[in-house]
Amino acid sequence: MDTNSARYRNTQEQVLKNAQDIAEMKETETDIQETLEEVQTNLGNHIENTNNPHGVTKAQLGFQNKMYFWKMFH
C-alpha cells in the first residue's frame, strides 16, 4: 500500500469516526432536550400547585393572627 492509499484510508476512518461522534452527540442533545422539557413541566406544575404542597403554616411565615397578616398586605 502506498503512502497516498494509507492517507486516504486513514481519512476515511477519521470521517467515519467523526460521523459516529456526531450521531452520539445528537443523541445526547436529544436526551438533554427531553430532560429539560420534563424539568420545565415539573417545575411549572409545582409552581402552579397552590394547595400548600410543603405544608407551610401561618406561624412559619409569621402570620400567627389575622391582624398581623392584614397589616402586612394592606
Phi, psi and chi 1 to 4 in degrees:
 res  aa     phi    psi   chi1   chi2   chi3   chi4
   1 MET       -  128.8 -175.6 -179.7  -76.8      -
   2 ASP   -82.7  173.4   65.7   16.6      -      -
   3 THR   -61.8  -41.6  -55.0      -      -      -
   4 ASN   -65.2  -38.7  -74.1  -23.9      -      -
   5 SER   -64.7  -40.6  -66.0      -      -      -
   6 ALA   -64.9  -42.1      -      -      -      -
   7 ARG   -63.8  -42.9  -75.2 -175.4 -171.6  155.0
   8 TYR   -61.1  -44.5  179.6   73.1      -      -
   9 ARG   -63.8  -43.6 -178.2  178.0  168.1   94.4
  10 ASN   -61.9  -39.5  -72.8  -20.2      -      -
  11 THR   -65.6  -43.7  -59.3      -      -      -
  12 GLN   -60.1  -44.4  -78.1 -178.2  -41.6      -
  13 GLU   -63.5  -39.8  -70.9  172.0   -1.5      -
  14 GLN   -68.0  -39.7 -170.9   58.6   49.3      -
  15 VAL   -62.4  -44.0  167.1      -      -      -
  16 LEU   -61.5  -44.9  180.0   58.8      -      -
  17 LYS   -61.5  -43.4  172.3   78.7  168.2   88.4
  18 ASN   -62.4  -40.7  -70.7  -13.2      -      -
  19 ALA   -63.5  -40.7      -      -      -      -
  20 GLN   -65.2  -41.0  -70.0  169.0  -22.0      -
  21 ASP   -62.1  -42.3  -71.1  -13.2      -      -
  22 ILE   -64.0  -42.2  -70.5  169.4      -      -
  23 ALA   -60.9  -42.3      -      -      -      -
  24 GLU   -65.5  -39.3  -72.4  175.7   11.7      -
  25 MET   -65.0  -39.5  -76.3 -171.7  -92.5      -
  26 LYS   -65.1  -38.9  -74.3 -175.4  177.4 -175.8
  27 GLU   -62.0  -44.9 -128.4  178.3   87.4      -
  28 THR   -63.5  -42.2  -60.1      -      -      -
  29 GLU   -60.4  -42.1 -179.0 -178.0   12.6      -
  30 THR   -63.5  -44.3  -60.4      -      -      -
  31 ASP   -60.7  -43.3  -69.4  -15.0      -      -
  32 ILE   -63.9  -43.9  -69.8  170.2      -      -
  33 GLN   -62.1  -43.0 -174.9   63.0   36.0      -
  34 GLU   -64.1  -41.1  -71.4  172.0   -2.4      -
  35 THR   -64.8  -43.0  -59.7      -      -      -
  36 LEU   -61.1  -43.9  178.6   59.2      -      -
  37 GLU   -62.8  -39.2  -70.7  170.2    5.0      -
  38 GLU   -65.0  -42.6 -177.7 -179.5  -11.7      -
  39 VAL   -63.9  -43.6  167.4      -      -      -
  40 GLN   -62.0  -41.6  -71.9  173.5  -35.6      -
  41 THR   -63.6  -47.8  -62.6      -      -      -
  42 ASN   -62.6  -41.4  -69.5  -19.3      -      -
  43 LEU   -65.5  -43.5 -179.9   58.6      -      -
  44 GLY   -60.7  -42.7      -      -      -      -
  45 ASN   -63.5  -39.9  -69.3  -19.4      -      -
  46 HIS   -66.3  -43.2 -176.3   75.1      -      -
  47 ILE   -63.7  -38.9  -70.7  170.3      -      -
  48 GLU   -75.4  -13.7  -68.9  174.4    8.5      -
  49 ASN   -76.6  107.0 -175.8  -11.2      -      -
  50 THR  -101.6   15.9   58.2      -      -      -
  51 ASN   -89.7   24.6  -65.5  -35.8      -      -
  52 ASN    56.3   59.6 -165.3   10.0      -      -
  53 PRO   -64.1  -19.0   25.1  -33.8      -      -
  54 HIS   -96.6   -2.5  -61.3  -70.6      -      -
  55 GLY    66.8   35.1      -      -      -      -
  56 VAL   -72.4  135.7  178.1      -      -      -
  57 THR   -98.9  163.4   66.2      -      -      -
  58 LYS   -60.2  -39.2  -68.8 -174.4  -74.8 -173.6
  59 ALA   -63.0  -38.7      -      -      -      -
  60 GLN   -63.8  -29.3  -71.6  171.0  -42.0      -
  61 LEU   -90.7   -5.1  -63.5  174.1      -      -
  62 GLY    86.5   17.8      -      -      -      -
  63 PHE  -107.7   62.4  -57.1  136.6      -      -
  64 GLN   -68.0  -30.0  -69.8   84.9   -9.4      -
  65 ASN  -134.4  161.2   61.9   55.5      -      -
  66 LYS   -64.9  -34.5  -69.5  179.6 -175.4  177.4
  67 MET   -63.3  -43.6 -176.9   57.0   87.6      -
  68 TYR   -62.7  -43.9 -178.2   76.8      -      -
  69 PHE   -60.4  -45.5  179.8   81.7      -      -
  70 TRP   -60.3  -43.3 -175.9 -102.1      -      -
  71 LYS   -66.2  -35.4  -72.5  179.0 -176.3  177.3
  72 MET   -67.8  -35.6  -72.5  -73.5  -66.0      -
  73 PHE  -114.0    5.3  -67.1  100.1      -      -
  74 HIS  -131.5      -  -70.1   87.5      -      -
